[in-house]
Amino acid sequence: MKKTAKTNSAMRRFIMTLLFLTVSAIALAACGSEGNTMTGGDGKIVVTATTGMIADIAAEVGGDRVSVTGLMGPGIDPHLYKASQGDVKKLDGADIIFYNGLHLEGKMGEIFEKLENSKPVVAVSKYIDESLLHGDSSVAGGGTHDPHIWFDVKLWMSAVEVVRDTFKEKDAAGADYYETQAAAYLAELEELDAYAIQQIAQIPEKSRILVTAHDAFGYFGEAYGLQVKGLQGMNTMSEYGSKDVSKLRDFLVENEINAVFIESSVSSKSIESVIEGAKELGHEVKIGGQLYSDAMGDPGTVEGTYIGMVRHNVDTIVSALK
């Protein structure tokens, strides 16, 4: 009987000790994670960005403290994009969501509204002074802006600041790191802006006319001194008709424009019909090359980065129009 009581007493002490160690371990883990808002399995902030251009900023500024996923890959038109179930899971599982705003991702508005109560859902365009934004006359009723802000490198630098500040707020321990990363990237963008100015200046003034499938290059034209014409409006959801084709065809003939450009995320069929129309009037127009407008190039290529994308566009335009 004594032996049984002694055994039971030992067992109780063992269980109590085990419970104490378990509670202590949980408490220590909680203390260790206090103030740490990074929830990824590897301790990194999990970021989901809509476009490749935004994902590129997040990766550059976040460095090894973040894990970044971009939803829209090469050749994807964000104006027409609808989130898949897989995309919704990525958005739901993110610590931070970055999107362009200005109605670029028009079909994703409801998703953003639902998620913004549970996590930061941040438009990278939010720091831009409204007076610097272009209006979009192709939308009935007006009141909307041209969302293609990444084509003015100086304007796009404000998106870097939004990402930097969001990371600092989410992860205060990494504030200095994000400042350093952002400063280095902003310096590269300053160089890119200067490069674009220098290269475009090589094109004779009368030839500085950029004709594309849709009107995505307005900010680019204003920043670097080009007249821009697009067959479709700023939003590829807007339809174009035979009148638009005839009007652009006549513009090419009257201004003796010899090169137009196709885009990686827009069908070339529309611009080819303009070329064909000009040919019927005896004016030869060639395709000057493919530009990246609403999406970057393939991952792992130079054009698969924002800086590489812009440089490619500048070099392609200069080569065809110079």
C-alpha positions in Angstrom: 0.0 0.0 0.0 2.9 2.4 0.9 4.6 1.5 -2.3 1.5 2.4 -4.3 1.2 5.8 -2.5 4.8 6.5 -3.1 4.5 5.6 -6.7 1.5 7.9 -7.1 3.2 10.7 -5.4 6.2 10.4 -7.7 3.9 10.3 -10.7 2.2 13.5 -9.6 5.5 15.3 -9.1 6.6 14.1 -12.6 3.3 15.4 -14.2 3.6 18.7 -12.4 7.2 19.2 -13.5 6.3 18.4 -17.1 3.4 20.9 -17.0 5.8 23.5 -15.5 8.4 23.0 -18.2 5.7 23.2 -21.0 4.2 26.4 -19.7 7.7 27.9 -19.3 8.6 27.0 -22.9 5.4 28.7 -24.2 6.1 31.8 -22.1 9.7 32.0 -23.4 8.5 31.6 -26.9 6.0 34.4 -26.4 8.6 36.7 -25.0 11.0 35.9 -27.8 8.4 36.8 -30.4 7.2 40.0 -28.7 7.5 42.9 -31.1 8.2 40.6 -34.0 5.5 41.0 -36.6 7.1 38.8 -39.2 4.9 35.8 -39.6 6.5 33.8 -42.4 7.7 30.3 -41.6 11.2 31.4 -42.1 10.7 34.6 -40.0 10.3 36.9 -43.0 7.4 39.3 -43.8 5.2 37.6 -46.4 4.4 40.1 -49.2 2.0 39.7 -52.1 2.1 42.4 -54.8 -0.2 42.7 -57.8 2.2 43.7 -60.6 5.8 42.6 -61.3 6.9 46.3 -61.1 5.6 46.5 -57.5 7.0 43.1 -56.5 10.4 44.2 -57.8 10.3 47.3 -55.4 9.3 45.1 -52.5 12.1 42.6 -53.2 14.7 45.4 -53.6 13.7 47.3 -50.4 12.8 44.3 -48.3 15.9 42.3 -49.2 16.4 39.2 -47.0 13.8 40.3 -44.5 10.8 39.7 -46.8 9.4 37.0 -49.0 7.7 38.4 -52.1 5.2 37.0 -54.5 3.9 38.8 -57.6 0.5 37.8 -58.9 0.7 39.1 -62.5 3.5 37.7 -64.5 4.9 38.5 -68.0 2.4 39.3 -70.7 -0.5 39.8 -68.2 -2.8 42.8 -68.7 -3.7 44.1 -65.2 -6.7 46.1 -66.6 -8.4 42.8 -67.5 -7.0 40.6 -64.7 -9.3 38.5 -62.5 -7.9 36.9 -59.4 -7.9 33.1 -59.3 -8.6 31.0 -56.2 -4.8 30.5 -55.9 -4.3 34.3 -56.0 -6.9 34.8 -53.3 -5.0 32.3 -51.1 -1.8 34.2 -51.7 -3.5 37.5 -50.8 -5.1 35.9 -47.7 -1.8 34.4 -46.5 0.2 37.6 -46.9 1.3 39.9 -44.1 1.2 42.9 -46.5 -0.5 43.5 -49.8 0.8 46.1 -52.2 -1.1 47.2 -55.3 -0.8 50.0 -57.8 -4.2 51.8 -57.3 -5.7 54.4 -59.6 -8.0 51.6 -60.9 -5.3 49.7 -62.6 -6.5 46.5 -60.8 -10.1 47.4 -61.3 -11.5 43.9 -61.0 -9.8 43.3 -57.6 -11.3 46.2 -55.7 -13.8 44.0 -53.7 -11.0 41.6 -52.6 -8.8 44.5 -51.3 -11.8 46.0 -49.4 -12.4 42.6 -47.6 -8.8 42.1 -46.7 -7.9 45.6 -45.5 -9.6 45.1 -42.2 -7.1 42.3 -41.3 -3.8 43.5 -42.8 -2.1 46.4 -44.5 -3.4 46.6 -48.1 -1.4 49.5 -49.5 -1.6 51.4 -52.8 1.9 52.4 -53.9 0.4 55.5 -55.6 -0.8 57.0 -52.3 2.1 59.5 -51.9 1.7 61.0 -55.4 0.3 64.6 -55.5 -2.9 64.5 -57.4 -1.8 67.5 -59.5 0.9 65.3 -61.0 -1.5 62.6 -62.2 -2.9 62.6 -65.7 -6.7 62.3 -66.3 -8.2 59.4 -68.2 -10.6 60.8 -70.8 -11.4 57.3 -72.1 -13.6 56.6 -69.1 -17.2 57.8 -69.3 -17.9 60.4 -66.7 -14.2 61.2 -66.1 -12.9 61.5 -62.5 -10.3 58.8 -63.0 -6.5 59.0 -63.5 -4.0 57.4 -65.7 -2.6 54.5 -63.6 0.7 54.0 -65.6 2.8 55.9 -63.1 5.8 53.6 -63.4 6.7 55.1 -66.8 7.9 58.3 -65.1 10.9 57.1 -63.1 10.8 60.2 -60.8 7.1 59.5 -60.1 7.8 55.8 -59.5 10.3 56.7 -56.8 7.5 57.7 -54.6 6.2 54.1 -54.7 9.6 53.0 -53.3 9.0 55.4 -50.4 5.6 53.9 -49.7 7.0 50.4 -49.6 9.9 51.4 -47.4 7.6 53.2 -44.9 5.2 50.3 -44.8 8.0 47.8 -44.0 9.3 50.1 -41.3 5.9 50.3 -39.7 5.4 46.5 -39.9 8.9 45.6 -38.8 10.4 48.4 -36.6 13.5 46.3 -35.8 14.4 46.4 -39.4 13.8 50.2 -39.9 17.5 51.1 -40.6 17.9 48.1 -42.9 14.9 49.3 -45.0 16.2 52.8 -45.1 19.5 51.6 -46.4 18.0 49.3 -49.0 15.6 52.0 -50.2 18.3 54.6 -50.5 20.5 52.3 -52.6 17.6 51.5 -54.9 16.5 55.2 -55.2 20.0 56.1 -56.3 19.8 53.5 -59.1 16.5 55.0 -60.2 18.0 58.5 -60.3 20.6 57.0 -62.7 17.9 55.4 -64.7 16.0 58.6 -65.0 19.1 60.4 -66.2 19.8 57.6 -68.7 16.3 57.9 -70.2 16.7 61.7 -70.6 20.1 61.4 -72.2 19.1 58.6 -74.7 15.8 60.1 -75.8 17.6 63.4 -76.5 19.4 61.6 -79.4 16.1 61.3 -81.3 15.6 64.2 -83.7 12.8 66.5 -82.4 10.5 65.9 -85.3 10.7 62.1 -84.8 9.9 62.1 -81.1 6.5 60.6 -81.7 5.7 57.3 -79.9 2.8 55.3 -81.4 1.6 52.2 -79.4 -1.3 49.8 -79.2 -2.8 51.5 -76.1 -2.2 54.8 -74.4 0.0 53.6 -71.6 3.0 55.9 -72.2 1.6 59.3 -71.3 3.8 59.8 -68.2 6.8 58.5 -70.2 6.2 61.0 -72.9 5.8 64.0 -70.6 8.9 63.0 -68.6 11.2 62.5 -71.5 9.8 64.7 -74.3 7.9 62.5 -76.6 4.5 62.9 -78.2 2.4 59.8 -77.5 -0.4 58.3 -79.5 -2.3 55.1 -78.6 -4.9 53.2 -80.6 -6.8 52.2 -77.5 -7.4 54.4 -74.4 -5.4 54.1 -71.2 -7.5 51.2 -70.2 -7.4 48.2 -72.5 -11.1 47.5 -71.5 -12.0 50.4 -73.7 -13.0 49.3 -77.2 -11.5 50.7 -80.4 -13.3 50.8 -83.7 -12.7 51.4 -87.4 -12.8 55.2 -86.8 -9.9 54.9 -84.3 -7.9 52.8 -86.8 -8.5 55.3 -89.6 -7.6 58.3 -87.4 -4.3 56.8 -86.3 -3.5 55.6 -89.8 -4.0 59.2 -91.1 -1.9 60.5 -88.3 1.0 58.2 -89.4 0.7 59.2 -93.0 0.4 63.0 -92.4 3.4 63.0 -90.0 5.5 60.6 -92.1 5.9 58.3 -89.1 7.8 55.2 -90.1 7.8 53.1 -86.9 5.1 52.0 -84.4 5.5 49.7 -81.4 3.7 46.6 -80.1 3.4 45.8 -76.4 4.1 42.5 -74.5 0.8 42.6 -72.7 -1.5 43.7 -75.6 -2.4 41.9 -78.8 -0.5 43.2 -81.8 -3.6 42.6 -84.0 -4.9 46.1 -83.4 -1.7 48.0 -84.3 -1.1 45.7 -87.4 -4.5 46.9 -88.8 -3.2 50.4 -88.6 0.0 49.5 -90.4 -2.0 47.7 -93.1 -4.2 50.8 -93.5 -1.2 53.1 -94.0 0.3 50.7 -96.5 -2.9 50.9 -98.6 -2.3 54.7 -98.8 1.2 54.1 -100.0 3.0 54.8 -96.7 5.3 52.1 -95.3 5.3 51.7 -91.5 7.4 49.1 -89.7 7.1 47.7 -86.2 9.9 49.3 -84.3 10.0 46.7 -81.6 8.2 45.3 -78.6 7.8 47.5 -75.5 6.9 46.4 -72.0 4.0 48.4 -70.8 1.7 46.8 -68.2 4.0 43.9 -67.4 7.8 43.2 -67.2 9.8 40.5 -69.0 10.4 36.9 -67.9 11.8 36.3 -64.4 15.6 35.9 -64.5 16.0 38.2 -67.5 17.2 41.8 -67.5 13.8 42.9 -68.7 12.3 40.9 -65.7 13.3 43.8 -63.5 11.8 47.3 -63.4 15.2 49.0 -64.3 15.8 46.5 -67.1 12.3 46.9 -68.4 12.6 50.7 -68.6 16.1 50.5 -70.2 14.8 48.1 -72.8 12.0 50.4 -73.7 14.2 53.4 -74.0 16.8 51.6 -76.1 14.1 50.1 -78.4 12.4 53.5 -78.9 15.7 55.3 -79.6 16.9 52.6 -82.0 13.7 52.8 -84.1 13.2 56.5 -84.1 16.7 58.0 -84.2 
